[in-house]
Every structure is written in structure tokens, then in C-alpha cells.
Amino acid sequence: MNLEGARDTDSSSSKVKTRLSYAADESKPYVEGPAKPYVEEKGITDSVKVYGTAKIHDFCFGIPYGGLVLSGGLLGFVLSRNPTILSTGVLFGGALLALSIFSLKIWRQGKSSMPFVLGQAVLSAALLWKNFQAYLLTKKLIPTGFYVVISAAMLCFYSYVMISGGNPPPKKLHSSTVMS
């Protein structure tokens, strides 16, 4: 059989002859035995060692943080009738909540959710900057001072998650890769 999948046949006999069209060394067979995992060739005994991950997932704090910002924007609008508070709360809170939920969904699939963590960190930094400027102008501890502290803490948390290598893998994916 050649690389295109067609069979080489001899017109003088009815036997079907098959051969490889490419062989680097014809003295060795094409497949020597069962394939060895790549990790064993490097000399590592355990196939998955999780060293570079955070201890807690970004969405464990991201979902409540997004919900807090969203509900704070809604509550602030109800109390003050200021549409700027509503738009800020809905935009930032909704985006943080959406990124956290997408991060959870991607994590469940066993894929990297680092772009979502980065997006949450950027939104948290923007919210920190906005509320810090408002705090400097008004000197109100509630709500701007509160949001400054919470946003700074979340920015530190997202930085920790990114520096440590992201979310730990799901347990079912981790255990299946260790077994194989």
C-alpha cells in the first residue's frame, strides 16, 4: 500500500502485493511494538504532576464578585436613580459574571481558561481605577471605598492565578490521565 492508499498490483499474477512506499531503514519494521507514552521517554514516572496551578479556581471568587458588582449597580440605581451607576454596575458586573461562568464551562472541558482569567483581571483593574478615582473625589467609604478594597483584592487574586499557572485540572480528568 502506498501513501495515497492505492494498492500496487502485478498484472501478470492475481496476487495482491502491498508494500510501503517510504521506509527510512528497511532492516527495521515500520512499527516496532506498542507505542510508548512520550512522558516515559523523558524519564518521568508519573504522567501528570500538577505543580504550576493555583490552589483555588478563579470562578470560585469571580462569580460572587461579578454578582456583587452587578447587584451593587442595580441597588445603587434604585437608591440614587443615577443611570451611570446602573450602566457601570451592569456592564462591569455582567462582564465579570459572564467571564467567570465561561471560565467554569471551559475548565469543565479540561481546557485552559487563562484568557477568561486575564479578562477578569483587566475588568477588575479598570473597576479598581474607576472606584479609586471616585473615592479620591468623594472620600466616601461606602460604596466606593468598599469597591476599591474588593477590586484590589480580586486583582491580587487574579494575578496569583495567572502567575501560578492557572486553574488546577478537574479531578476526573486528572485521575484519568494518571491512570493511563
PyMOL commands that set and color helices and strands:
alter all, ss='L'
color gray80, all
select helices_A, chain A and resi 38-41+58-80+83-108+114-138+141-163+171-179
alter helices_A, ss='H'
color red, helices_A
deselect
rebuild
show_as cartoon
